[in-house]
């Protein structure tokens, strides 16, 4: 079965991904999330890092790729 996490856990993962384990710039975040099936491009109009990371974490929540995403943490 696929794992589903709470909003509070999503927020903590956002902090871990964005800066607590390593600072990730916007372009690094795009590269990071694209390895989980997204096809995003970094450029003008890119949202704040925390919004982007939270949206992508929510999108992965409950999917098979999610286990690979949280494995390093």
Rosetta silent file (secondary structure, phi, psi, omega in degrees, C-alpha in Angstrom):
SEQUENCE: XXXXXXXXXXXXXXXXXXXXXXXXXXXXXXXXXXXXXXXXXXXXXXXXXXXXXXXXXXXXXXXXXXXXXXXXX
SCORE:     score description
SCORE:     0.000 S_00000001
   1 L     0.000  155.416 -178.914    0.000    0.000    0.000 S_00000001
   2 L   -90.369  142.556 -178.329    1.070    3.576   -0.569 S_00000001
   3 L   -79.819  138.927  174.962    1.928    5.849    2.325 S_00000001
   4 L  -126.008  129.984 -178.003   -0.121    8.985    3.002 S_00000001
   5 L  -112.900  163.261 -178.762    1.179   11.652    5.386 S_00000001
   6 L   -79.702  166.719  176.806   -0.463   14.570    7.208 S_00000001
   7 H   -60.105  -39.431  179.539   -0.173   18.261    6.355 S_00000001
   8 H   -60.729  -41.247  178.600    2.073   18.762    9.397 S_00000001
   9 H   -69.491  -36.941  175.406    4.483   16.122    8.076 S_00000001
  10 H   -59.064  -43.470  179.826    4.368   17.707    4.617 S_00000001
  11 H   -63.234  -40.276  178.638    5.410   21.007    6.195 S_00000001
  12 H   -67.167  -41.561  176.488    8.338   19.353    7.994 S_00000001
  13 H   -61.052  -39.389  177.286    9.474   17.643    4.791 S_00000001
  14 H   -56.605  -45.555  179.434    9.323   21.033    3.051 S_00000001
  15 H   -64.533  -42.076  179.109   11.742   22.420    5.651 S_00000001
  16 H   -63.238  -46.551 -177.390   14.045   19.412    5.320 S_00000001
  17 H   -68.161  -44.298 -173.947   14.111   19.550    1.520 S_00000001
  18 H   -70.991  -40.305 -174.259   14.441   23.335    1.229 S_00000001
  19 H  -155.131  -20.211 -174.530   17.175   24.004    3.726 S_00000001
  20 H   -72.624  -34.525  177.026   17.579   21.822    6.799 S_00000001
  21 L   -89.589  -36.394  179.110   19.483   19.017    5.077 S_00000001
  22 L  -169.239  139.769  177.411   20.975   21.236    2.355 S_00000001
  23 L   -69.650  129.450  176.777   19.934   24.597    0.897 S_00000001
  24 L  -116.865  119.396  173.504   18.199   24.071   -2.431 S_00000001
  25 L   -69.909  171.829  178.503   17.789   27.002   -4.810 S_00000001
  26 H   -57.005  -44.866 -178.776   14.742   27.077   -7.082 S_00000001
  27 H   -67.276  -34.917  176.776   16.615   25.462   -9.957 S_00000001
  28 H   -68.404  -35.158  177.478   17.979   22.728   -7.657 S_00000001
  29 H   -64.152  -41.933  178.596   14.453   22.052   -6.389 S_00000001
  30 H   -60.456  -47.119  177.872   13.216   21.588   -9.959 S_00000001
  31 H   -59.431  -44.599 -179.886   16.036   19.125  -10.654 S_00000001
  32 H   -59.234  -51.608 -176.282   15.307   17.328   -7.376 S_00000001
  33 H   -74.046  -27.693  178.558   11.566   16.918   -8.001 S_00000001
  34 H   -63.634  -23.418  177.085   11.938   16.080  -11.696 S_00000001
  35 L   -70.777   -9.598  177.796   13.631   12.823  -10.659 S_00000001
  36 L  -106.891   21.029  171.644   10.226   11.793   -9.243 S_00000001
  37 L   104.614   -5.289  177.242    8.373   12.191  -12.538 S_00000001
  38 L   -79.517  158.606  179.438    7.714   15.934  -12.772 S_00000001
  39 L  -128.084   47.983 -177.501    8.721   17.828  -15.899 S_00000001
  40 L   -82.555  156.901  177.083    9.072   21.338  -14.498 S_00000001
  41 L  -127.325  133.109  179.102   11.355   24.060  -15.822 S_00000001
  42 L   -83.081  136.209  178.168   12.815   26.784  -13.638 S_00000001
  43 L   177.932 -164.802  179.511   12.379   30.353  -14.873 S_00000001
  44 L   -55.573  141.054  179.351   10.427   33.589  -14.585 S_00000001
  45 L    85.774    2.933  179.028    7.227   33.255  -12.625 S_00000001
  46 L   -65.568  134.877 -178.762    8.561   30.414  -10.493 S_00000001
  47 L   -69.797  174.124  176.469    6.745   30.362   -7.126 S_00000001
  48 L   -60.901  154.709 -177.941    8.515   30.701   -3.784 S_00000001
  49 H   -58.432  -41.479 -176.553   10.602   27.691   -2.820 S_00000001
  50 H   -68.962  -37.647  177.571    8.326   26.755    0.071 S_00000001
  51 H   -64.759  -47.213 -179.087    5.168   26.874   -2.066 S_00000001
  52 H   -59.443  -49.195 -177.442    6.803   24.806   -4.822 S_00000001
  53 H   -63.996  -40.929  179.723    8.184   22.190   -2.427 S_00000001
  54 H   -66.530  -41.798  178.242    4.913   21.873   -0.541 S_00000001
  55 H   -61.751  -43.593 -178.843    2.900   21.516   -3.770 S_00000001
  56 H   -68.984  -38.038  177.979    5.234   18.819   -5.092 S_00000001
  57 H   -64.543  -42.686  176.800    5.244   16.957   -1.773 S_00000001
  58 H   -61.669  -39.978 -179.319    1.426   17.005   -1.735 S_00000001
  59 H   -65.723  -33.016  179.442    1.376   15.749   -5.330 S_00000001
  60 H   -81.724  -23.976 -176.590    3.656   12.824   -4.409 S_00000001
  61 L   -54.727  122.929  179.471    1.787   11.990   -1.196 S_00000001
  62 L    90.284   -6.151  179.312    0.136    8.589   -1.572 S_00000001
  63 L   -95.696  161.778 -179.261    1.952    7.668   -4.798 S_00000001
  64 L   -59.675  -36.432 -178.396    4.470    4.875   -5.244 S_00000001
  65 L   -66.154  -17.898 -174.805    7.301    7.405   -5.848 S_00000001
  66 H   -60.721  -38.079  179.550    6.701    8.891   -2.406 S_00000001
  67 H   -61.225  -40.605  177.181    8.726    6.203   -0.615 S_00000001
  68 H   -66.063  -36.137  179.370   11.777    7.047   -2.734 S_00000001
  69 H   -63.300  -44.572 -176.058   11.244   10.748   -2.020 S_00000001
  70 H   -89.045  -11.107 -177.082   11.266   10.354    1.768 S_00000001
  71 H   -51.567  -43.241 -178.916   13.876    7.570    1.923 S_00000001
  72 L   -65.520  -18.247 -176.186   16.869    9.947    2.409 S_00000001
  73 L   -94.762    0.000    0.000   15.195   11.527    5.442 S_00000001
